[in-house]
Amino acid sequence: MAFSLDRALGAKALTAHPALMDHRTPVTTYSVGHPREDAVISQRSAPRHIDAYGGGQAIDHVYDCIGLYSDAVSTAPYRLEQPDGTKLVPIKKEGTPPDHKVGPADLYKLLDKPNPFFLYDELVSLLVIDLMLVGNAYWFKWRVGESGKPLALYRLAPSHVKIKPGPYGPKAYEYKPPGVRDAMKIAPEEIIHFRRPNPHDPYYGMGVIQGAGRSMDLELAITDTMASYYENRADPSMIVTTERRVPRDVFNKLRAQLRARASGSRRAGELLVLEAGLKADTLSTSASDALFDKLAKMSRDRVFTKFRASPMLFGLMDETAGSNKVADVRREFDNYVLRPFMARLARQVTHALCEPWDVRYIIEHQQILPPEEAIKAAESVAKAPGVKIREVRKQYAQFGIEESSGDPEIDEMVINVPGEELDENGQNGMADQPLSSEPGRPPKPANTTAFGVAKVRKPSAKAMSAAEDAMDRLQAVIAARPQAKAVPAERQAPDNRLPGEQRPDDTFASARKLDIDGVTGFIASGLREASVTLERELLDHVEGKALKTSDIVGRIKNSAAWKTFSDRVEAVLTEGARRAAASGVMHSGLEPEDDVDYDALVKSVVHRPEGLRSIIATIRDRVVARVKAARDGNAERTEYEAAVRAVVAEWADSQAALIADSEATEAYNEGTLTAGELAGVNSWLVVEEEDAPDEPCQEARHQVWDTAKARQNRKEHPRCRRAFLALPEGAVA
């Protein structure tokens, strides 16, 4: 019998997965005025397409992409407004703009809790999931009254919805979920049918899976092929040859025996002995030769493209790209993908649900800019001619500032009004711009309003007595606290403190604290995530049946886990330092003549002697010392594991936050000082927290330092929140 490669292989390089591609498109045909009487049609592909989202044919990239849409839409605030654009609110409270009106309470109640089992965000999330995967989503309007207002909204699973066609569209809907005997008949006016455009079918929309079925099948094939390869412990397939002719029955018997003996992940690594002139040769290629990495990346990018999403939105950076600015990618996705998607959904909800109330439903998706970009945008708006106070305050919404001040006259106050008084200054009617050294200029006097006198109600005698008692208790507590030690004469600060009347205002104090706290939280979270990976990889050295305690310390100390941990910590510190430095440059209030080299700045902070290397060395020494102590005590495997876990947990619980605080302050101050150098500033006022407990911090407060000294003392201790304010030339005698 001649050797047949097809018979030996019995399969393709990538196992075919005709799971999601639909070969029956178009699904139905339709002629106006000629319906299929008393017949119903269903979307037969719906169950299979839904499976791509965590079902039997789950694709992780599809799950991630759908999450981009569903999370954004379901968590974005919605609002109602009248057809003329008047905004509506559920209730009026302090700070509500005076031109806002109270909207229909029953509609707000219906949207916030559509039915006893769902809240707004869950109903909207399922709407997006169904619509993207299947191309159709359904809301059942329960108990629609004569006015057209339903009492509840229910989601209908697309897999169980059928349509009865009529002369010019759906005549009725049928819904029959599993376990229900009789299908529920639903009139078209009692259902909201969301659908994506589909040129092949007049009844059902086309989802992303149907539009990209072949590429989705390829992703499944690549994933299963890679899984099969590694589940077999990366053992290559083989081909068995013989010099003799093999009869068909012997061939079938031999193939069955070989498969039973050596195939499958459970039998990987088994010893195989061949006799009677049989020879075995490897057939399949290695993982690198099979191009698993390139195929997986190509397939992944094709899936992302179908959802118009960039890999950078999921934290996947392209090393070959010239720029990896996630903010630009996020802005592009928000403006040209999410915003139109939400607008289409809102228009359909308005038409199918909100018309009985004569209001419009709007999803208020707002892009959250980085703090430095948001402040620059607000400053640009404030400089526009004729802008109102309320319009400027709206730009700071992401910082928790209300759009309205609560006073209608202040809200409508116009600043930067073009007029004759500006023409005289040569501004041609445009707003007078502040100088570089000025924080801003006042608005036109004619548009300002004096603040009225507040009406203060005289407190009662009982309230006064309670306040006096509280004050007495507070003074007693203060008196009982230990007093700070006096600074010795030899350590007293030289007479270079700037008098109070000469000190510049610390206008960014609150913003500085907010930004540093945010960066600290980001770094601390990243460090804790890195410690989880470190613990898991270190435990690999103390697990297994054959544990050698003689070289356990060396294996822990020289483990490749430290390189992986160092790379992850470096990435977290670099990103955190970049954010903090950008904030420091922005809050300096300076305009450097040259661009700030953030790459060099961040590198100088992260790789300073007490930076990255010191952090890694510290935790490594602690782990090694604890493991060595366990070895000296003839510890068991569980005690080695406990030693590693204990050190990593202590580091994550206490040191991570301390490191994050220290690194954020270092980078923030270096950003400020670098901006000052580029702007020609060499004098800095030292700013310390009012309750700073350390003597060196108390000594440094309000001193004037040059740039060199400030750079050497960017912080005094790990929890220090020292900052520097630029002093103009000539401010210090």
C-alpha positions as CSV (number, residue, x, y, z in Angstrom):
1,M,0.0,0.0,0.0
2,A,1.5,3.3,-1.0
3,F,1.9,6.0,1.6
4,S,-0.9,8.6,1.6
5,L,-0.1,12.0,3.3
6,D,-3.9,12.8,3.2
7,R,-4.7,9.6,5.1
8,A,-1.9,10.2,7.6
9,L,-2.9,13.7,8.4
10,G,-6.6,13.4,8.3
11,A,-7.0,17.1,9.1
12,K,-5.9,20.6,7.9
13,A,-3.3,22.9,9.4
14,L,-6.1,24.9,11.0
15,T,-9.2,23.0,11.9
16,A,-12.2,24.5,10.0
17,H,-14.8,26.2,12.2
18,P,-17.9,27.0,10.0
19,A,-19.6,28.1,13.2
20,L,-20.4,31.8,12.7
21,M,-20.2,32.4,9.0
22,D,-23.7,32.4,7.4
23,H,-23.8,30.9,3.9
24,R,-27.5,31.5,3.5
25,T,-27.4,35.3,3.2
26,P,-29.7,36.8,2.1
27,V,-31.9,35.1,4.6
28,T,-35.3,36.1,3.1
29,T,-36.7,37.9,0.2
30,Y,-39.5,40.4,0.3
31,S,-41.9,42.0,-2.2
32,V,-44.0,44.9,-1.3
33,G,-47.7,44.0,-1.1
34,H,-47.1,40.2,-1.3
35,P,-46.7,38.9,2.3
36,R,-46.4,35.3,3.4
37,E,-49.8,34.9,4.9
38,D,-49.9,33.4,8.4
39,A,-46.2,32.5,8.4
40,V,-43.5,33.6,10.8
41,I,-39.8,34.0,10.1
42,S,-37.0,33.7,12.6
43,Q,-33.4,34.8,12.7
44,R,-31.8,31.4,12.7
45,S,-28.3,32.7,13.1
46,A,-29.1,34.6,16.3
47,P,-28.3,31.7,18.7
48,R,-25.0,31.0,17.0
49,H,-24.0,34.7,17.0
50,I,-24.9,35.2,20.6
51,D,-22.5,32.3,21.4
52,A,-19.5,34.4,20.4
53,Y,-20.1,36.4,23.6
54,G,-19.2,33.9,26.4
55,G,-21.2,31.0,24.8
56,G,-20.2,27.8,23.2
57,Q,-18.1,29.6,20.5
58,A,-16.8,32.3,22.8
59,I,-14.2,34.8,21.4
60,D,-12.5,36.8,24.0
61,H,-11.8,39.7,21.7
62,V,-15.5,40.0,20.9
63,Y,-16.2,40.1,24.6
64,D,-13.7,42.9,25.1
65,C,-15.0,45.0,22.2
66,I,-18.6,44.6,23.2
67,G,-17.6,45.8,26.7
68,L,-16.3,49.0,25.2
69,Y,-19.7,49.8,23.9
70,S,-22.0,48.4,26.6
71,D,-20.0,49.9,29.5
72,A,-19.9,53.4,27.9
73,V,-23.6,53.5,27.0
74,S,-25.0,52.0,30.2
75,T,-22.9,54.2,32.5
76,A,-23.3,57.5,30.6
77,P,-25.9,59.8,32.2
78,Y,-29.1,60.4,30.2
79,R,-31.3,63.5,30.2
80,L,-34.6,64.5,28.9
81,E,-35.4,67.7,27.1
82,Q,-38.4,69.3,25.5
83,P,-38.6,69.6,21.7
84,D,-37.5,73.2,21.8
85,G,-34.3,72.2,23.7
86,T,-35.3,73.1,27.2
87,K,-33.5,70.8,29.6
88,L,-35.5,68.8,32.1
89,V,-34.4,67.5,35.5
90,P,-36.1,65.0,37.9
91,I,-36.2,67.5,40.7
92,K,-34.9,71.0,41.2
93,K,-32.3,71.5,43.9
94,E,-29.8,74.0,45.0
95,G,-27.5,74.8,42.0
96,T,-30.0,73.8,39.3
97,P,-29.9,76.3,36.5
98,P,-33.0,78.5,36.5
99,D,-33.9,77.7,32.9
100,H,-34.2,74.0,33.6
101,K,-37.7,72.5,34.2
102,V,-39.0,69.5,36.0
103,G,-39.6,66.5,33.7
104,P,-42.2,63.8,33.8
105,A,-41.7,61.8,37.0
106,D,-43.3,58.6,35.7
107,L,-40.9,58.5,32.7
108,Y,-37.9,59.0,35.0
109,K,-39.2,56.2,37.2
110,L,-39.7,53.9,34.2
111,L,-36.2,54.6,32.9
112,D,-34.4,54.3,36.2
113,K,-36.1,50.9,37.0
114,P,-37.7,49.5,33.8
115,N,-39.1,46.4,35.6
116,P,-38.9,44.7,39.0
117,F,-35.9,42.7,37.8
118,F,-33.8,45.2,35.9
119,L,-32.2,48.6,36.5
120,Y,-31.5,51.1,33.8
121,D,-27.8,50.1,33.3
122,E,-28.5,46.4,32.9
123,L,-31.3,46.9,30.4
124,V,-29.2,49.2,28.3
125,S,-26.1,46.9,28.5
126,L,-28.2,44.0,27.2
127,L,-29.6,46.2,24.5
128,V,-26.1,47.0,23.3
129,I,-24.9,43.4,23.5
130,D,-27.9,42.1,21.5
131,L,-27.7,44.8,18.9
132,M,-24.0,44.5,18.3
133,L,-23.9,40.7,18.2
134,V,-27.2,39.8,16.5
135,G,-28.1,43.1,14.8
136,N,-31.5,43.2,16.7
137,A,-32.6,44.0,20.2
138,Y,-36.2,44.1,21.5
139,W,-37.9,45.9,24.4
140,F,-41.4,44.8,25.3
141,K,-43.7,47.6,26.4
142,W,-45.8,46.1,29.1
143,R,-49.3,47.4,29.8
144,V,-49.5,50.2,27.3
145,G,-52.3,52.6,28.2
146,E,-54.5,54.7,26.0
147,S,-52.0,57.5,26.1
148,G,-49.3,55.1,24.8
149,K,-47.3,55.1,28.0
150,P,-46.1,51.6,29.2
151,L,-45.9,50.6,32.9
152,A,-42.7,48.5,32.4
153,L,-40.0,47.6,29.9
154,Y,-38.7,44.0,29.4
155,R,-35.9,42.7,27.3
156,L,-36.7,40.0,24.8
157,A,-33.9,37.6,23.9
158,P,-33.4,37.9,20.1
159,S,-32.9,34.1,19.8
160,H,-36.6,33.5,20.7
161,V,-38.3,36.3,18.7
162,K,-40.1,35.6,15.5
163,I,-41.7,38.0,13.1
164,K,-45.0,37.6,11.3
165,P,-44.6,39.6,8.0
166,G,-47.3,42.0,6.8
167,P,-47.8,43.8,3.5
168,Y,-45.4,46.6,4.4
169,G,-43.5,45.4,7.4
170,P,-43.9,43.3,10.6
171,K,-47.5,42.4,11.2
172,A,-46.9,40.9,14.7
173,Y,-44.1,39.5,16.8
174,E,-44.0,36.1,18.6
175,Y,-41.9,35.4,21.7
176,K,-41.4,31.9,23.0
177,P,-38.5,31.5,25.5
178,P,-37.5,27.9,26.6
179,G,-40.0,26.3,28.9
180,V,-43.0,28.2,27.7
181,R,-45.8,26.2,26.0
182,D,-47.5,28.9,24.0
183,A,-45.8,31.7,22.2
184,M,-46.7,35.3,23.3
185,K,-48.3,37.3,20.5
186,I,-47.1,41.0,20.6
187,A,-48.4,43.8,18.4
188,P,-45.8,46.1,16.7
189,E,-46.9,49.1,18.8
190,E,-46.1,47.1,22.0
191,I,-42.5,46.4,21.1
192,I,-39.4,48.5,20.4
193,H,-37.4,46.8,17.7
194,F,-33.8,48.1,17.6
195,R,-32.0,47.0,14.4
196,R,-28.8,47.6,12.6
197,P,-29.0,48.2,8.8
198,N,-29.2,45.0,6.7
199,P,-29.6,45.3,2.9
200,H,-30.4,41.6,2.7
201,D,-33.4,41.4,5.0
202,P,-36.3,43.8,5.5
203,Y,-37.1,42.4,9.0
204,Y,-33.9,41.6,10.8
205,G,-30.8,43.7,11.2
206,M,-27.2,42.5,10.6
207,G,-24.9,42.2,13.6
208,V,-21.2,42.5,13.6
209,I,-20.8,38.7,13.7
210,Q,-22.8,38.1,10.6
211,G,-20.9,40.9,8.8
212,A,-17.6,39.3,9.7
213,G,-18.4,35.6,10.1
214,R,-15.4,34.3,8.2
215,S,-12.8,36.3,10.2
216,M,-14.6,35.2,13.4
217,D,-14.3,31.5,12.3
218,L,-10.7,32.1,11.6
219,E,-10.1,33.4,15.1
220,L,-11.8,30.3,16.6
221,A,-9.7,28.1,14.4
222,I,-6.4,29.8,15.4
223,T,-7.3,29.7,19.1
224,D,-8.3,26.0,19.0
225,T,-5.2,25.1,17.0
226,M,-2.9,26.9,19.5
227,A,-4.7,25.4,22.5
228,S,-4.4,21.9,21.0
229,Y,-0.7,22.4,20.4
230,Y,0.1,23.5,23.9
231,E,-2.3,21.2,25.6
232,N,-0.2,18.4,24.0
233,R,2.8,20.0,25.8
234,A,4.0,21.3,22.4
235,D,4.8,17.7,21.3
236,P,4.9,17.7,17.5
237,S,2.7,15.4,15.5
238,M,4.4,12.4,13.8
239,I,4.3,10.3,10.7
240,V,5.0,6.5,10.9
241,T,6.6,4.9,7.8
242,T,7.5,1.3,6.9
243,E,9.3,-0.2,3.9
244,R,6.6,-2.9,3.5
245,R,3.1,-2.5,2.1
246,V,0.6,-2.2,4.9
247,P,-2.9,-3.8,4.3
248,R,-5.9,-1.6,5.0
249,D,-7.0,-3.6,8.1
250,V,-3.5,-3.5,9.5
251,F,-3.3,0.2,8.8
252,N,-6.5,1.0,10.6
253,K,-5.5,-1.2,13.5
254,L,-2.1,0.4,13.7
255,R,-3.5,3.9,13.6
256,A,-6.0,3.1,16.3
257,Q,-3.3,1.7,18.5
258,L,-1.0,4.7,18.1
259,R,-3.8,7.2,18.8
260,A,-4.8,5.3,21.9
261,R,-1.2,5.1,23.1
262,A,0.2,8.5,22.3
263,S,-2.4,11.0,21.3
264,G,-4.1,13.6,23.5
265,S,-2.8,15.9,26.2
266,R,-3.1,13.3,28.9
267,R,-0.7,10.9,27.1
268,A,1.8,13.6,26.1
269,G,5.3,12.5,27.0
270,E,4.6,8.8,26.9
271,L,7.4,6.4,25.7
272,L,6.6,4.9,22.3
273,V,8.5,1.8,21.1
274,L,8.1,0.8,17.4
275,E,9.0,-2.7,16.0
276,A,8.8,-4.5,12.7
277,G,10.6,-1.8,10.7
278,L,8.3,1.0,11.7
279,K,9.9,4.5,11.8
280,A,8.5,7.7,13.4
281,D,9.3,11.2,12.1
282,T,8.1,14.5,13.3
283,L,5.6,16.2,11.1
284,S,4.3,19.4,12.6
285,T,6.4,22.5,13.0
286,S,7.3,24.3,16.1
287,A,5.2,27.2,17.5
288,S,7.6,29.8,16.0
289,D,7.6,28.1,12.6
290,A,3.8,27.8,12.7
291,L,3.7,31.6,13.1
292,F,1.3,31.4,16.0
293,D,2.2,34.9,17.2
294,K,1.8,36.6,13.8
295,L,-1.4,34.7,13.0
296,A,-2.9,35.4,16.4
297,K,-2.1,39.1,16.2
298,M,-3.4,39.3,12.6
299,S,-6.7,37.6,13.6
300,R,-7.0,39.8,16.8
301,D,-6.6,43.0,14.8
302,R,-9.2,41.8,12.3
303,V,-11.7,41.3,15.1
304,F,-10.9,44.7,16.6
305,T,-11.3,46.3,13.2
306,K,-14.8,45.0,12.8
307,F,-15.7,46.9,16.0
308,R,-13.7,49.9,14.9
309,A,-11.6,49.6,18.0
310,S,-7.9,50.1,18.3
311,P,-5.8,47.6,20.3
312,M,-4.5,50.5,22.4
313,L,-7.9,50.8,23.9
314,F,-7.2,47.5,25.6
315,G,-3.7,48.3,26.7
316,L,-2.0,46.6,23.7
317,M,0.8,48.9,22.5
318,D,2.3,48.6,19.0
319,E,6.1,48.6,19.4
320,T,6.5,49.4,15.7
321,A,4.3,52.5,15.8
322,G,5.7,56.0,15.9
323,S,3.2,57.1,18.5
324,N,1.3,55.3,21.2
325,K,-0.8,58.1,22.6
326,V,-3.8,56.4,24.1
327,A,-5.5,59.8,24.6
328,D,-5.6,60.4,20.8
329,V,-7.0,56.9,20.1
330,R,-9.6,57.3,22.9
331,R,-10.7,60.7,21.5
332,E,-11.0,59.3,18.0
333,F,-13.1,56.4,19.2
334,D,-15.3,58.5,21.4
335,N,-16.0,61.2,18.7
336,Y,-16.4,59.1,15.6
337,V,-17.7,55.7,16.9
338,L,-19.3,55.9,20.3
339,R,-21.0,59.3,19.9
340,P,-22.8,58.4,16.6
341,F,-23.8,55.0,18.0
342,M,-25.4,56.6,21.1
343,A,-27.1,59.3,19.0
344,R,-28.8,56.6,16.9
345,L,-30.0,54.7,20.0
346,A,-31.3,57.9,21.6
347,R,-33.3,58.8,18.5
348,Q,-35.0,55.4,18.4
349,V,-35.8,55.5,22.1
350,T,-37.2,59.0,21.7
351,H,-39.4,57.9,18.7
352,A,-40.6,54.5,20.2
353,L,-40.9,55.3,23.9
354,C,-40.8,59.0,24.7
355,E,-43.3,60.5,22.2
356,P,-46.3,60.2,24.5
357,W,-44.5,62.4,27.0
358,D,-43.5,64.9,24.2
359,V,-39.8,64.8,25.3
360,R,-36.6,63.8,23.8
361,Y,-34.2,61.2,25.3
362,I,-30.5,62.1,25.0
363,I,-27.4,60.1,26.2
364,E,-25.0,62.6,27.6
365,H,-21.7,60.9,26.7
366,Q,-18.8,63.3,27.6
367,Q,-15.2,62.6,26.8
368,I,-13.1,62.9,29.9
369,L,-9.9,64.7,29.0
370,P,-6.6,64.4,30.9
371,P,-6.5,67.2,33.6
372,E,-3.9,69.3,31.7
373,E,-5.9,69.2,28.5
374,A,-9.2,69.9,30.3
375,I,-7.8,73.0,32.0
376,K,-6.3,74.3,28.7
377,A,-9.7,73.8,27.0
378,A,-11.4,75.7,29.8
379,E,-8.8,78.5,29.6
380,S,-9.5,78.8,25.8
381,V,-13.2,79.0,26.4
382,A,-12.7,81.7,29.0
383,K,-10.8,83.8,26.5
384,A,-13.6,83.7,23.9
385,P,-15.4,87.0,23.4
386,G,-18.8,87.2,25.0
387,V,-18.5,83.9,27.0
388,K,-20.6,83.6,30.1
389,I,-19.6,82.5,33.6
390,R,-21.8,79.5,33.4
391,E,-20.3,78.4,30.1
392,V,-16.8,78.5,31.6
393,R,-17.9,76.6,34.7
394,K,-19.3,73.9,32.5
395,Q,-15.8,73.1,31.2
396,Y,-14.7,72.1,34.7
397,A,-17.6,69.5,35.2
398,Q,-15.2,66.5,35.3
399,F,-13.5,68.1,38.4
400,G,-16.8,68.1,40.3
401,I,-17.6,71.8,39.7
402,E,-21.3,72.5,39.2
403,E,-22.3,74.3,36.0
404,S,-24.3,76.8,37.9
405,S,-23.1,78.9,40.8
406,G,-26.7,79.0,42.1
407,D,-27.0,82.7,41.4
408,P,-28.7,83.4,38.0
409,E,-27.1,86.9,37.7
410,I,-23.6,85.5,38.2
411,D,-24.3,82.6,35.8
412,E,-25.3,85.0,33.1
413,M,-22.5,87.4,33.6
414,V,-20.6,88.0,30.4
415,I,-16.8,88.3,30.5
416,N,-14.4,89.4,27.7
417,V,-17.1,91.6,26.1
418,P,-15.8,93.3,22.9
419,G,-16.6,96.9,22.9
420,E,-15.3,100.4,22.5
421,E,-13.2,100.3,25.6
422,L,-11.3,97.4,24.0
423,D,-11.0,99.1,20.6
424,E,-9.1,101.9,22.3
425,N,-6.5,99.4,23.5
426,G,-5.9,98.2,20.0
427,Q,-7.7,94.8,20.5
428,N,-10.1,95.4,17.6
429,G,-13.1,94.5,19.7
430,M,-11.6,91.2,20.9
431,A,-11.2,90.2,24.5
432,D,-8.2,91.7,26.3
433,Q,-5.8,88.8,27.0
434,P,-3.8,88.5,30.3
435,L,-0.1,89.0,30.3
436,S,2.1,85.9,31.0
437,S,2.8,87.1,34.5
438,E,-0.9,87.8,35.3
439,P,-3.4,85.2,36.6
440,G,-6.2,86.9,34.7
441,R,-7.9,90.2,34.2
442,P,-11.3,91.3,35.6
443,P,-14.4,91.4,33.4
444,K,-15.9,94.5,32.1
445,P,-17.1,96.6,35.2
446,A,-20.5,97.2,33.7
447,N,-21.2,93.4,33.7
448,T,-20.2,92.8,37.3
449,T,-22.7,92.6,40.1
450,A,-22.0,93.4,43.7
451,F,-22.7,90.6,46.1
452,G,-25.7,91.2,48.4
453,V,-25.7,91.1,52.1
454,A,-26.5,87.6,53.4
455,K,-29.4,87.3,55.8
456,V,-28.0,85.7,58.9
457,R,-30.4,84.2,61.5
458,K,-29.3,84.8,65.1
459,P,-28.6,81.4,66.7
460,S,-30.6,80.3,69.7
461,A,-29.2,80.3,73.3
462,K,-29.2,76.5,73.3
463,A,-27.2,76.3,70.0
464,M,-24.7,78.9,71.4
465,S,-24.3,76.8,74.6
466,A,-23.7,73.6,72.6
467,A,-21.1,75.4,70.4
468,E,-19.3,76.8,73.5
469,D,-19.1,73.3,75.0
470,A,-17.7,71.9,71.8
471,M,-15.1,74.6,71.7
472,D,-14.1,74.0,75.3
473,R,-13.6,70.3,74.6
474,L,-11.6,71.0,71.5
475,Q,-9.3,73.4,73.4
476,A,-8.8,70.8,76.1
477,V,-7.8,68.2,73.4
478,I,-5.3,70.6,71.8
479,A,-3.8,71.5,75.2
480,A,-3.3,67.8,76.0
481,R,-1.4,67.1,72.7
482,P,2.4,67.0,73.0
483,Q,4.0,70.2,71.8
484,A,6.5,70.1,68.9
485,K,10.1,70.3,70.0
486,A,11.9,73.5,69.4
487,V,14.4,73.6,66.6
488,P,17.9,73.7,68.0
489,A,19.8,77.0,67.4
490,E,22.4,75.2,65.2
491,R,19.6,73.9,63.0
492,Q,17.6,77.0,62.7
493,A,17.0,78.2,59.2
494,P,19.0,81.1,57.9
495,D,17.3,84.4,57.4
496,N,16.1,83.7,53.9
497,R,12.4,83.3,54.4
498,L,10.2,85.3,52.2
499,P,7.9,87.7,54.2
500,G,4.2,86.9,53.9
501,E,3.3,90.0,51.9
502,Q,5.9,89.0,49.3
503,R,4.8,85.4,48.9
504,P,3.0,84.5,45.6
505,D,-0.5,82.9,46.0
506,D,-0.5,79.1,45.8
507,T,-3.4,79.0,43.3
508,F,-2.9,75.4,42.4
509,A,-2.8,73.9,45.9
510,S,-6.0,72.0,45.7
511,A,-5.4,70.9,42.1
512,R,-1.9,69.8,43.0
513,K,-3.2,67.6,45.8
514,L,-5.9,66.2,43.6
515,D,-3.5,65.3,40.8
516,I,-0.8,63.8,43.1
517,D,-3.4,61.8,44.9
518,G,-4.7,60.5,41.5
519,V,-1.2,59.5,40.3
520,T,-0.4,57.9,43.7
521,G,-3.5,55.7,43.4
522,F,-2.6,54.7,39.9
523,I,1.0,53.7,40.8
524,A,-0.1,51.9,44.0
525,S,-2.7,49.9,42.0
526,G,-0.1,49.0,39.4
527,L,2.5,47.9,41.9
528,R,0.0,45.7,43.7
529,E,-1.0,44.0,40.4
530,A,2.7,43.4,39.7
531,S,3.2,41.8,43.1
532,V,0.5,39.3,42.4
533,T,2.4,38.1,39.3
534,L,5.7,38.1,41.2
535,E,4.2,35.9,44.0
536,R,2.8,33.4,41.5
537,E,6.1,33.1,39.6
538,L,8.2,32.8,42.8
539,L,5.9,30.0,44.1
540,D,6.8,28.0,41.0
541,H,10.2,27.4,42.6
542,V,8.8,25.8,45.8
543,E,6.1,23.7,44.1
544,G,6.4,20.3,42.5
545,K,7.1,16.8,43.8
546,A,10.9,17.1,43.9
547,L,11.7,20.2,46.0
548,K,15.4,20.7,46.4
549,T,16.0,22.8,49.5
550,S,19.7,22.9,49.1
551,D,19.6,25.5,46.3
552,I,16.2,27.1,47.0
553,V,17.7,30.4,48.1
554,G,19.8,30.7,44.9
555,R,16.8,29.8,42.7
556,I,14.6,32.4,44.4
557,K,17.3,35.1,44.2
558,N,18.2,34.5,40.6
559,S,14.6,33.8,39.4
560,A,13.5,35.2,36.1
561,A,10.4,36.4,38.0
562,W,12.5,39.4,39.2
563,K,13.1,40.6,35.6
564,T,9.4,40.3,34.8
565,F,8.5,42.1,38.0
566,S,11.1,44.8,37.3
567,D,9.7,45.4,33.8
568,R,6.1,45.7,35.1
569,V,7.1,48.1,37.9
570,E,9.2,50.2,35.5
571,A,6.2,50.5,33.2
572,V,3.9,51.6,36.1
573,L,6.5,54.1,37.4
574,T,7.2,55.5,34.0
575,E,3.5,56.2,33.2
576,G,2.9,57.6,36.7
577,A,5.9,59.8,36.5
578,R,4.8,61.2,33.1
579,R,1.4,62.1,34.5
580,A,2.8,63.7,37.6
581,A,5.5,65.6,35.6
582,A,2.9,66.9,33.2
583,S,0.8,68.1,36.1
584,G,3.8,69.8,37.6
585,V,4.7,71.7,34.4
586,M,1.1,72.8,34.0
587,H,0.7,74.0,37.6
588,S,4.0,75.9,37.5
589,G,2.2,78.7,35.6
590,L,5.3,79.1,33.4
591,E,5.7,79.2,29.7
592,P,9.0,77.4,28.8
593,E,10.7,78.7,25.7
594,D,11.5,75.1,24.6
595,D,9.4,71.9,24.8
596,V,9.8,69.8,27.9
597,D,11.6,66.5,27.1
598,Y,9.3,64.3,29.2
599,D,11.2,61.1,28.2
600,A,14.4,62.4,29.7
601,L,12.6,63.9,32.7
602,V,10.8,60.6,33.5
603,K,13.9,58.5,33.0
604,S,15.9,60.7,35.5
605,V,13.2,60.2,38.1
606,V,12.5,56.5,37.6
607,H,16.1,55.5,37.3
608,R,17.6,57.6,40.1
609,P,19.7,55.7,42.7
610,E,16.7,55.3,45.2
611,G,14.3,54.7,42.3
612,L,13.5,51.5,40.4
613,R,16.6,49.5,41.3
614,S,16.4,50.2,45.0
615,I,12.7,49.2,45.0
616,I,13.4,45.9,43.3
617,A,16.5,45.2,45.4
618,T,14.6,45.9,48.7
619,I,11.8,43.4,48.1
620,R,14.1,40.8,46.7
621,D,16.4,41.0,49.7
622,R,13.4,40.6,52.0
623,V,12.1,37.6,50.2
624,V,15.5,35.9,50.0
625,A,16.1,36.6,53.8
626,R,12.8,35.1,54.7
627,V,13.3,32.0,52.5
628,K,16.8,31.5,53.9
629,A,15.5,31.7,57.5
630,A,12.9,29.0,56.6
631,R,15.6,26.8,55.0
632,D,17.8,27.1,58.1
633,G,14.8,26.0,60.2
634,N,14.3,22.8,58.0
635,A,11.0,24.1,56.7
636,E,8.5,22.2,54.7
637,R,7.1,23.2,51.3
638,T,4.1,24.9,52.8
639,E,6.4,27.0,55.1
640,Y,8.4,28.2,52.0
641,E,5.2,29.2,50.3
642,A,4.0,31.0,53.4
643,A,7.3,32.9,53.6
644,V,7.1,34.1,50.0
645,R,3.4,35.1,50.4
646,A,4.0,36.9,53.6
647,V,6.8,39.2,52.3
648,V,4.9,40.0,49.1
649,A,1.7,40.7,51.0
650,E,3.6,43.0,53.4
651,W,5.2,44.9,50.6
652,A,1.8,45.3,48.7
653,D,0.0,46.4,51.8
654,S,2.4,48.9,53.2
655,Q,5.3,49.7,50.8
656,A,3.3,50.0,47.6
657,A,1.4,53.1,48.8
658,L,4.6,54.6,50.3
659,I,6.5,54.2,47.0
660,A,3.6,55.6,45.0
661,D,3.4,58.7,47.1
662,S,7.2,59.2,46.9
663,E,7.5,58.7,43.2
664,A,4.5,61.0,42.4
665,T,5.9,63.9,44.4
666,E,9.4,63.4,42.9
667,A,8.1,63.5,39.4
668,Y,5.7,66.4,40.1
669,N,8.4,68.6,41.5
670,E,10.9,67.7,38.8
671,G,8.3,68.8,36.2
672,T,7.9,72.1,38.0
673,L,11.7,72.7,38.2
674,T,12.3,71.7,34.6
675,A,9.7,74.1,33.4
676,G,11.3,76.8,35.5
677,E,14.7,76.1,34.0
678,L,13.4,76.4,30.5
679,A,11.6,79.7,31.5
680,G,14.7,81.2,33.1
681,V,13.6,80.9,36.7
682,N,16.2,80.2,39.4
683,S,14.4,81.2,42.6
684,W,11.8,79.0,44.3
685,L,9.6,79.4,47.3
686,V,9.4,76.2,49.3
687,V,5.8,75.2,50.1
688,E,5.1,72.6,52.8
689,E,1.9,71.2,54.3
690,E,0.6,73.2,57.2
691,D,0.6,70.2,59.5
692,A,4.0,68.8,58.4
693,P,5.3,67.0,61.5
694,D,9.0,66.7,60.5
695,E,11.5,69.4,61.7
696,P,13.3,69.6,58.3
697,C,9.9,70.3,56.6
698,Q,9.1,73.0,59.2
699,E,12.5,74.6,58.7
700,A,12.2,74.6,54.9
701,R,8.7,76.2,54.8
702,H,8.7,79.6,53.1
703,Q,12.5,79.5,52.4
704,V,13.8,80.6,49.1
705,W,16.0,78.1,47.2
706,D,17.8,78.1,43.9
707,T,17.1,75.4,41.3
708,A,20.1,73.3,42.3
709,K,19.1,73.1,45.9
710,A,15.5,72.5,45.1
711,R,16.4,69.6,42.8
712,Q,18.5,68.0,45.5
713,N,15.7,68.2,48.0
714,R,12.6,67.5,46.0
715,K,11.2,65.7,49.0
716,E,12.3,65.3,52.6
717,H,10.8,61.8,53.3
718,P,8.6,59.3,51.5
719,R,5.3,60.9,52.6
720,C,6.5,64.4,52.0
721,R,4.3,66.7,49.8
722,R,6.8,69.5,49.3
723,A,6.2,71.8,46.4
724,F,7.9,74.8,44.8
725,L,6.5,78.1,43.6
726,A,8.4,80.1,41.0
727,L,9.5,83.5,42.1
728,P,9.9,86.3,39.5
729,E,13.2,87.9,39.0
730,G,13.8,90.6,41.6
731,A,11.3,89.1,44.1
732,V,14.2,88.3,46.5
733,A,16.7,90.9,47.7
